[in-house]
Structure formats: C-alpha cells, structure tokens
Amino acid sequence: MKKTVIAIIFITIVSIAAWKLYDDNKMFSVIGWIATIVLGLLGIYVSFNNNSKSDICLKYEKQIRGKDKIIEDLRELRKYDKERFNQLEKELKSLKFKNINNEHAKQIRELEAEIKQIKNACDIKDAQIAKLCTEKAELEKQLEQVKEIKEQNEKEGSTKQNPLYRKAYSLFLKGNIEKALDVLSIEKLEKYNDINLWFFRAELLKIKGNYDEMIECYQKTIELKSDNADVYINMGVAYNDKGNYDKAIECYQKAIELKPDNAVAYNNMGIVYNDRGNYDKAIECYQEAIELKSDYTDAFCSMGITYANKGYYDKAIECYQKTIELKPDDEDAFCNMGNAYANKGNYGKAIECYQKAIELKPDYANAYYNMGNAYNEKGNYDKAIECYQKAIELNNHLQRRWIC
C-alpha cells in the first residue's frame, strides 16, 4: 500500500514538473495526461487491494476445483474400465460354456489375467478417488473456516490498530497462513496485552487443526479478558474435537454463565451430552437453544439425531422436517430423516430422502451407503450393490463397513 501511494505521488510530481515545461497552449493535454496516469495507478491499487483480500479464498477454491477435475477424470477412466470388465466377464462366461480345448483354455487364462489387471486398476482408482474426496472435504472445511474469519474481521473492522495484527491479517488474506503464524509467534504476542492477537492466532491454528496450541491461545485470551463468552465456546469446540467432553461442557457452561441467552452454547453442549449417551440432558439443551432462537436449524437437526438415538423415530422425523422447513437445502437433515424412516421399516420413504440428499450433495457417500442398505432391505440387490459401489468410490473407508 505504502509503495503504491509513493508511486502515485512521485508520478504526480514528475507530471506537474513536465507540465510547467510546456507552453500554455498545451496545458489541457498535459493536465489530461496527468489525470490519466494518477487515476490509472489508483485503479491498479484498488484492483490489487481487492484481489489480495480474496486471494486466500481463491486459493482454496482453485485447489477444490483441481481436486474435482482429477476426481472427474478418474471416474471417467474407471467407467471405461468397468465397461471393459463387464465385456470380458461375458466373454469369459461364454468360453466356459463351450467344450474346453487347449485354445479355449489359453483364451480363458488370458481373459482371467486381463480381468484381474482391470480389477486391480479399478481398486487403485477407487483408492485415489477416496483420498481426493477426503482431501477435498478437508479443503472445503478449511475454506468455511477462512470465510468465518474474514466475515468476523469485516464485521469488527479488519484494520485493527495493532500493526502486528494488520501484517498477519494481510498475509492471511494472501493465503500465507504459516507466515501469518510466524508473525503472531508466542514470543511476539507475549510482548502485547492484546486479546485480538491471541484470538486470531487461535483461529489460524484451527485451520491447521492444531487443537492443543489453539486451546493455549484461548486460555491466554481469557487471562486478558475473562468475560468473553465466544472464546469459551470456541475453546469448548476445540476440547470436543479432542474428545475431552468434560472440559468442553465446562467451557459451554461458562459461556452460558457469561451470556445466558447464548443459543450456540446450549446447542454445542447438547451435542456433547448426546455423544456421551446422556440423551435426555442433550434434548434439554437443544430445547433451551430453540427457545432462545426459534429458527435455529442446527438445534432442530441435532435434536432429531438424539431422538433417533433414543429410538423415538417419529419425533426425530418431526425435528428433521422442521429443519427442512427452515432450510430446504440441508442435505444432512434429508439423510438423517432417511435413516429414521429406514429404522421404522419405511424403506421407500427412506430412499426418497437419500435421493434428495444426493441431489443436494452429489458426492454424499453416506447417503449412497444408507440408500444401499435400504435397497438391500427391500430385496433390490442390484440397486443396493450399485449404491455401495458409488459410496466406496466416493469414500474408500466405507469398504470395510460394506464387507463386514
């Protein structure tokens, strides 16, 4: 920014000096020339500044598109392999029905060898696709976290006064998260009593998935300002992701103590109670969250999951329907509702829900897997296998679940 401003001033001064060298008849053309240069440089600066702000999002979006392209290419290749595999299987089956002679035996061996080779190639592609889908999901998660940080900073004013913060945030916008963390090193932060610096470092560590250091930063933030409910909520999420449920609940309770109308804290605490099997306590938390925020879709969906865990499938379906009413494009609500219908034995309705979830999210592996289970229960084994194959293609970790 400073370099750009200096460049504009320099060009302006040079232009004015040049104008004075001309006679009065050329005054207007010189003024026009000066104005053009200055405005042009200003335009370049504005363009550069706007681009730098979106660099990190563009970086993630480009990586996600790259993964999508590779996945699409691999699926096309696998489709060709599958067609070739089916063709060879038919040829092999046809040969085995004939009277076997030496020539036929040789052809059978060759076909079996090629079939094995294609099957191995398909397995490799499946593993590659599954790995790429996992990487893509992680990138999408990181992109959402990045957007949250940007949104929060824009709401509060991203140009905070501390120069260290501004430098780190500028690096973050350009996608240089490691360099931003270097700027916000513990040694440097300890010289400042600035909660914004510690909080921002914690948010950057969240993108990296470094929960231990993230919690340390939140604790330091609390030392500096102990009445910030949002910090306790974020720390609770970090503890929950680490599997330390008791600590997570403590954090959410503290957030509620500081801010009694905090619907997010109640919802998050309900999720922890659900994970621990304390379903009644979880439902109480969700109900508190909904009472505070009547259109809280996350709380309705979470409550549906807990009711399903208790075996109250009709109540679970009511929760999912309310979620969809408020948020019609919630693929998780459709998938979870499908699970509830399947548990009730209504496999037709379950399949409808899974299909809707897949329509909203075409790479939803769990929806394909669950739909495979529903088709299997209906006795439609070909469709079940088709769904399982698609699920494995999208997420190779489901293969063990299918085999078992």
C-alpha positions in Angstrom: 0.0 0.0 0.0 2.8 2.5 1.0 4.7 1.7 -2.2 1.7 2.4 -4.3 0.9 5.7 -2.6 4.6 6.8 -3.0 4.5 5.8 -6.7 1.3 7.9 -7.3 2.8 11.0 -5.5 6.1 10.6 -7.5 4.3 10.3 -10.8 2.1 13.3 -10.0 5.1 15.5 -9.1 7.0 14.5 -12.2 3.9 15.2 -14.3 3.4 18.6 -12.8 7.1 19.4 -13.4 6.7 18.3 -17.0 3.6 20.4 -17.4 5.5 23.5 -16.4 8.0 22.9 -19.2 5.2 23.2 -21.8 3.7 26.4 -23.0 0.2 27.5 -22.1 -1.3 26.1 -25.3 -0.6 22.5 -24.3 -1.8 22.9 -20.7 -5.1 21.0 -21.1 -3.5 18.0 -22.8 -0.8 17.8 -20.1 -3.4 18.0 -17.3 -5.4 15.2 -19.0 -2.2 13.1 -19.2 -1.5 13.7 -15.5 -5.1 12.8 -14.5 -5.0 9.6 -16.7 -1.8 8.4 -15.0 -2.9 9.1 -11.5 -6.4 7.6 -12.0 -4.8 4.6 -13.7 -2.4 4.0 -10.8 -5.3 4.4 -8.3 -7.3 1.8 -10.3 -4.3 -0.6 -10.2 -4.1 -0.1 -6.5 -7.8 -0.7 -5.9 -7.7 -3.8 -8.1 -4.7 -5.2 -6.4 -6.1 -4.5 -2.9 -9.4 -6.1 -3.7 -7.7 -9.1 -5.2 -5.4 -9.5 -2.2 -8.4 -9.7 0.1 -9.8 -12.6 -1.8 -6.6 -14.4 -2.5 -6.9 -17.0 0.2 -10.5 -17.9 -0.8 -9.4 -18.1 -4.5 -6.5 -20.3 -3.5 -8.8 -22.8 -1.7 -11.5 -22.6 -4.4 -8.8 -23.3 -7.1 -7.5 -26.3 -5.1 -11.0 -27.6 -4.7 -11.7 -27.2 -8.5 -8.4 -29.0 -9.1 -9.5 -32.0 -7.0 -12.9 -32.0 -8.7 -11.2 -32.2 -12.1 -8.9 -35.0 -11.1 -11.8 -36.9 -9.5 -14.0 -36.4 -12.6 -11.2 -37.7 -14.9 -10.6 -40.8 -12.7 -14.3 -41.6 -12.6 -14.4 -41.4 -16.4 -11.4 -43.8 -16.6 -13.0 -46.1 -14.1 -16.2 -46.1 -16.1 -14.3 -47.2 -19.1 -12.5 -49.9 -17.0 -15.9 -51.1 -15.7 -17.3 -51.4 -19.2 -14.3 -53.3 -20.3 -14.5 -55.5 -17.2 -18.2 -56.4 -17.9 -17.3 -57.2 -21.6 -14.5 -59.5 -20.6 -16.7 -61.2 -18.0 -19.3 -62.0 -20.6 -16.6 -63.4 -23.0 -15.2 -65.5 -20.2 -18.6 -66.8 -19.3 -19.3 -67.7 -22.9 -16.0 -69.5 -23.3 -16.6 -71.6 -20.1 -19.9 -72.9 -21.6 -18.0 -74.3 -24.6 -16.2 -77.6 -24.8 -12.8 -76.7 -23.4 -9.8 -77.4 -25.7 -6.3 -76.1 -25.5 -7.1 -73.0 -27.4 -10.1 -72.2 -25.2 -8.0 -72.8 -22.1 -5.4 -70.4 -23.3 -8.0 -67.7 -24.0 -9.6 -68.3 -20.6 -6.3 -67.7 -18.9 -5.6 -64.6 -20.9 -9.1 -63.2 -20.1 -8.8 -64.0 -16.4 -5.4 -62.3 -16.3 -6.8 -59.2 -18.0 -9.9 -59.2 -15.7 -7.6 -59.3 -12.7 -5.5 -56.5 -14.1 -8.5 -54.3 -14.7 -9.9 -55.1 -11.2 -6.6 -54.0 -9.7 -6.7 -50.8 -11.8 -10.2 -50.1 -10.6 -9.2 -50.7 -6.9 -6.3 -48.2 -7.4 -8.6 -45.6 -8.9 -11.1 -46.2 -6.1 -8.4 -45.5 -3.5 -7.2 -42.4 -5.4 -10.8 -41.1 -5.7 -11.5 -41.7 -2.0 -8.2 -40.0 -1.0 -9.0 -37.0 -3.2 -12.6 -36.7 -1.9 -11.2 -36.7 1.7 -8.7 -34.0 0.8 -11.4 -32.0 -1.0 -13.7 -32.3 2.1 -10.8 -31.0 4.3 -10.2 -28.1 1.9 -13.9 -27.2 1.9 -13.9 -27.3 5.7 -10.8 -25.0 5.8 -12.5 -22.7 3.3 -15.5 -22.3 5.5 -13.2 -21.5 8.5 -11.4 -18.9 6.4 -14.7 -17.3 5.4 -15.7 -17.2 9.0 -12.5 -15.4 10.0 -12.9 -12.9 7.1 -16.6 -12.3 8.0 -15.8 -11.8 11.6 -12.9 -9.4 10.8 -15.0 -7.4 8.4 -17.8 -7.1 10.9 -15.5 -5.9 13.7 -13.2 -3.9 11.4 -10.4 -5.9 9.8 -8.0 -2.9 10.1 -7.4 -3.2 13.8 -4.9 -0.7 15.2 -2.1 -3.2 16.1 0.4 -3.2 13.3 1.3 -6.9 14.1 -2.4 -7.8 13.6 -2.6 -5.9 10.3 0.5 -7.6 9.0 -0.7 -11.1 10.0 -4.1 -10.5 8.5 -2.7 -9.2 5.3 -0.6 -12.5 5.0 -3.7 -14.5 5.9 -5.7 -12.8 3.1 -3.0 -13.8 0.6 -3.1 -17.4 1.8 0.2 -17.4 3.7 -1.1 -18.9 6.9 2.3 -20.2 8.0 3.9 -16.8 7.6 0.9 -15.2 9.4 1.5 -17.6 12.3 5.2 -16.7 12.3 4.3 -13.0 12.6 2.0 -14.0 15.5 4.6 -16.1 17.3 4.2 -16.7 21.0 7.4 -14.7 21.7 6.0 -11.7 19.9 2.5 -12.0 21.4 3.7 -12.1 24.9 5.1 -8.6 24.4 1.5 -7.3 23.8 -1.6 -7.5 26.0 -3.8 -7.7 23.0 -6.6 -10.3 23.0 -7.2 -9.8 19.3 -3.7 -11.1 18.5 -4.1 -14.3 20.7 -7.6 -14.9 19.3 -6.5 -14.5 15.7 -3.6 -16.9 16.3 -6.1 -19.4 17.7 -8.3 -19.1 14.6 -5.3 -19.7 12.3 -4.3 -22.7 14.3 -7.9 -24.0 14.0 -7.5 -24.0 10.2 -4.3 -26.1 10.7 -6.1 -28.5 13.1 -3.6 -27.8 15.9 -6.0 -28.1 18.9 -3.5 -28.1 21.7 -1.9 -24.8 20.7 -5.3 -23.4 19.9 -6.6 -24.1 23.4 -3.5 -22.4 24.9 -4.2 -19.3 22.8 -7.8 -19.2 24.0 -6.7 -19.6 27.6 -4.3 -16.7 27.2 -7.2 -14.7 25.7 -9.3 -15.5 28.8 -6.4 -14.4 31.1 -6.5 -11.0 29.4 -10.4 -10.8 29.2 -12.3 -13.3 31.2 -15.8 -12.3 30.3 -15.8 -13.2 26.6 -18.4 -15.9 26.0 -17.4 -16.5 22.4 -13.9 -17.5 23.4 -15.3 -20.1 25.8 -17.5 -21.5 23.0 -14.5 -21.8 20.6 -12.4 -23.5 23.3 -15.3 -25.9 24.0 -15.4 -26.9 20.3 -11.6 -27.5 20.5 -11.9 -29.7 23.6 -14.9 -31.6 22.0 -12.8 -32.2 18.8 -10.0 -33.6 21.0 -12.5 -35.9 22.8 -12.3 -34.1 26.2 -16.0 -33.9 26.7 -15.9 -32.8 30.4 -13.7 -29.8 29.6 -16.0 -29.0 26.6 -19.1 -28.9 28.9 -17.3 -26.7 31.4 -16.5 -24.2 28.6 -20.1 -24.1 27.4 -21.4 -23.7 30.9 -19.1 -20.8 31.5 -20.2 -19.2 28.2 -23.9 -19.6 29.3 -23.0 -18.1 32.7 -21.5 -15.1 31.0 -24.2 -14.8 28.3 -27.4 -16.7 29.4 -29.1 -16.1 26.0 -26.4 -17.9 24.1 -28.2 -20.4 21.9 -25.0 -21.7 20.3 -23.5 -22.7 23.7 -26.7 -24.7 24.6 -26.7 -26.5 21.2 -23.0 -27.4 21.4 -23.4 -28.6 24.9 -26.3 -30.8 23.8 -24.1 -32.4 21.1 -21.5 -33.3 23.8 -24.2 -34.8 26.0 -25.5 -36.8 23.0 -22.0 -38.1 22.3 -21.7 -39.2 25.9 -25.1 -41.0 25.7 -26.9 -38.6 28.0 -29.8 -38.1 25.6 -32.3 -36.5 28.0 -29.8 -33.9 29.0 -29.0 -33.3 25.4 -32.6 -32.7 24.4 -33.0 -30.3 27.3 -30.1 -28.3 25.9 -31.5 -28.3 22.4 -34.9 -27.1 23.7 -33.2 -24.3 25.5 -31.3 -23.3 22.3 -34.6 -23.3 20.3 -36.4 -21.3 22.9 -33.7 -18.7 22.6 -33.6 -18.9 18.8 -36.8 -20.3 17.2 -35.3 -20.7 13.7 -32.1 -22.5 14.9 -31.8 -25.3 12.3 -28.7 -26.9 13.8 -30.5 -27.4 17.1 -33.6 -29.0 15.4 -31.3 -31.3 13.4 -29.2 -32.2 16.4 -32.3 -32.9 18.5 -33.6 -35.2 15.7 -30.4 -37.2 15.9 -30.7 -37.5 19.7 -34.4 -38.6 19.5 -33.3 -41.2 16.9 -30.6 -42.5 19.2 -33.4 -42.9 21.9 -35.5 -44.9 19.4 -38.1 -42.1 19.1 -38.1 -42.1 15.3 -41.4 -40.2 14.8 -40.1 -37.3 17.0 -36.8 -37.4 15.1 -38.7 -37.1 11.8 -40.6 -34.1 13.1 -37.3 -32.4 14.0 -35.8 -33.1 10.6 -39.0 -31.8 8.9 -38.8 -28.6 10.9 -35.1 -28.2 9.9 -36.0 -28.7 6.2 -38.9 -26.2 6.5 -36.4 -23.6 7.8 -33.6 -24.7 5.5 -34.8 -26.6 2.4 -31.2 -27.3 1.1 -30.0 -29.1 4.3 -28.7 -32.4 2.9 -27.8 -33.7 6.3 -31.4 -33.3 7.5 -32.7 -35.3 4.5 -30.1 -38.0 5.1 -30.9 -38.2 8.8 -34.6 -38.3 8.1 -33.9 -41.2 5.7 -32.2 -43.1 8.5 -35.2 -42.5 10.8 -37.6 -43.8 8.1 -35.4 -46.8 7.5 -35.4 -47.6 11.2 -39.2 -47.5 11.1 -39.1 -50.0 8.2 -40.4 -47.5 5.7 -37.6 -48.1 3.1 -39.5 -46.4 0.2 -39.6 -43.0 2.1 -36.0 -43.6 3.3 -34.8 -43.9 -0.3 -36.7 -40.7 -1.3 -34.9 -38.8 1.5 -31.5 -40.2 0.5 -32.1 -39.3 -3.2 -33.0 -35.7 -2.1 -29.8 -35.6 0.0 -27.7 -36.7 -3.0 -29.5 -34.3 -5.3 -28.3 -31.5 -2.9 -24.8 -33.0 -2.5 -23.9 -35.4 -5.3 -20.7 -36.6 -3.6 -22.6 -37.6 -0.3 -21.0 -41.0 0.3 -23.0 -41.8 3.5 -26.3 -41.1 1.7 -25.3 -43.6 -1.0 -24.3 -46.2 1.6 -27.5 -45.8 3.6 -29.6 -45.9 0.4 -27.8 -49.2 -0.4 -28.9 -50.6 3.0 -32.5 -49.5 2.2 -32.5 -51.2 -1.2 -30.9 -54.3 0.4 -33.7 -54.5 2.9 -36.3 -54.2 0.1 -34.6 -57.1 -1.7 -33.4 -54.9 -4.7 -29.8 -56.3 -4.5 -28.6 -54.9 -7.9 -29.6 -51.3 -6.8 -28.0 -51.9 -3.4 -24.7 -53.0 -4.9 -24.8 -50.0 -7.3 -25.2 -47.7 -4.3 -22.5 -49.4 -2.3 -20.1 -49.2 -5.2 -20.8 -45.5 -5.6 -20.3 -45.0 -1.8 -17.0 -46.7 -1.9 -16.0 -44.8 -5.0 -16.6 -41.6 -3.0 -15.2 -42.8 0.2 -13.0 -45.8 0.3 -13.2 -46.0 4.1 -16.8 -47.3 3.7 -15.4 -50.5 2.0 -14.8 -52.2 5.4 -18.3 -51.4 6.5 -19.7 -53.0 3.3 -17.6 -56.1 3.6 -18.5 -56.6 7.3 
